[in-house]
Amino acid sequence: VQLVESGGGLVQPGGSLRLACTVSESLFTMDAMAWYRQAPGNERRELVAVIESGEKTNYADSVKGRFTISRDSATNTVHLQMNNLKLEDTAVYYCNIRRVIESYWGEGTQVTVSS
């Protein structure tokens, strides 16, 4: 399974970006989808995860109310809509897909929030 993230870039505080993660296989075969981010000097942290079995979506407190995960099954793409971006949202953002015991990662896309 291959994942390719896109949509990152430079944005001012308060702005928005929409990230995309294109998956090489059908999303219907996946058990969970998630977005993570890693800022310089920090660990990679989960932002949001969708558990398909129970249709549960869990957001980290730091992004709750500002970020929204969605999926387009027709194009096997997972999106992350990011609104009201803050300086502390600057990081490399990674898409993660899980199927049974397997976990797949993309190479990440850089998001920089700066005035």
C-alpha positions as CSV (number, residue, x, y, z in Angstrom):
1,V,0.0,0.0,0.0
2,Q,1.4,3.4,-1.0
3,L,0.4,6.8,0.4
4,V,1.1,10.1,-1.1
5,E,0.4,13.3,0.8
6,S,-0.1,16.7,-0.8
7,G,-1.5,20.1,-0.1
8,G,1.0,21.5,2.4
9,G,2.6,24.9,2.1
10,L,3.1,28.3,3.7
11,V,0.0,30.0,5.2
12,Q,-0.5,33.0,7.5
13,P,-2.0,32.6,11.0
14,G,-5.8,32.2,10.8
15,G,-5.6,30.8,7.3
16,S,-6.6,27.4,6.0
17,L,-5.1,24.5,4.1
18,R,-6.5,21.2,2.9
19,L,-4.2,18.2,2.9
20,A,-4.8,15.1,0.7
21,C,-3.6,11.6,1.1
22,T,-4.0,9.4,-2.0
23,V,-4.0,5.7,-1.2
24,S,-3.0,3.1,-3.8
25,E,-5.7,0.6,-2.6
26,S,-9.4,0.9,-1.8
27,L,-10.2,2.6,1.4
28,F,-12.9,0.0,2.0
29,T,-10.2,-2.5,2.8
30,M,-8.7,-0.4,5.5
31,D,-9.5,-0.6,9.2
32,A,-8.5,2.9,10.2
33,M,-7.2,6.2,8.8
34,A,-5.3,8.8,10.7
35,W,-3.3,12.0,10.4
36,Y,-0.2,12.7,12.4
37,R,2.3,15.6,12.6
38,Q,5.8,16.0,13.7
39,A,7.4,19.4,14.6
40,P,11.2,19.8,14.8
41,G,12.5,18.2,18.0
42,N,9.2,16.7,18.8
43,E,7.7,13.2,18.6
44,R,5.2,12.3,15.9
45,R,1.7,12.8,17.4
46,E,-1.7,11.6,16.3
47,L,-4.1,14.4,15.4
48,V,-7.1,12.5,14.3
49,A,-8.1,8.9,13.7
50,V,-11.1,7.3,12.1
51,I,-11.9,3.7,13.2
52,E,-13.9,2.2,10.5
53,S,-15.4,-0.7,12.5
54,G,-17.2,1.6,14.8
55,E,-17.2,4.7,12.7
56,K,-15.5,6.6,15.5
57,T,-13.5,9.7,15.0
58,N,-11.2,11.0,17.6
59,Y,-9.5,14.4,17.5
60,A,-6.6,15.6,19.6
61,D,-7.6,18.5,21.9
62,S,-5.0,20.7,20.1
63,V,-7.0,20.5,16.8
64,K,-10.5,19.8,17.9
65,G,-12.9,22.3,16.3
66,R,-10.4,23.4,13.7
67,F,-9.4,20.3,11.8
68,T,-11.7,17.9,10.0
69,I,-10.9,14.5,8.5
70,S,-12.9,13.2,5.5
71,R,-12.5,10.6,2.8
72,D,-13.4,10.3,-0.8
73,S,-13.9,6.6,-1.5
74,A,-14.2,7.1,-5.3
75,T,-10.6,8.5,-5.4
76,N,-9.2,6.6,-2.4
77,T,-8.2,9.9,-0.9
78,V,-8.2,11.0,2.8
79,H,-8.4,14.7,3.4
80,L,-7.5,16.9,6.4
81,Q,-9.2,20.3,6.3
82,M,-7.3,22.7,8.6
83,N,-8.9,26.0,9.5
84,N,-7.8,28.8,11.8
85,L,-4.2,27.7,11.6
86,K,-1.8,28.8,14.3
87,L,2.0,29.2,14.5
88,E,2.2,26.0,16.6
89,D,0.6,24.0,13.8
90,T,3.9,24.2,11.8
91,A,5.1,20.6,11.3
92,V,5.4,17.8,8.8
93,Y,2.0,16.2,8.4
94,Y,1.7,12.4,7.8
95,C,-1.1,10.2,6.7
96,N,-1.4,6.8,8.3
97,I,-3.5,3.8,7.1
98,R,-4.0,0.6,9.1
99,R,-5.2,-2.7,7.9
100,V,-5.3,-5.6,10.5
101,I,-1.8,-5.5,12.0
102,E,-0.3,-3.5,9.2
103,S,0.4,0.2,9.3
104,Y,1.3,2.3,6.3
105,W,2.8,5.8,6.1
106,G,3.3,8.5,3.6
107,E,6.5,10.6,3.3
108,G,4.8,13.7,4.7
109,T,3.9,17.2,3.6
110,Q,5.3,20.3,5.2
111,V,2.9,22.9,6.7
112,T,4.4,26.2,7.7
113,V,2.3,28.8,9.5
114,S,4.0,32.1,9.6
115,S,3.3,35.8,9.3
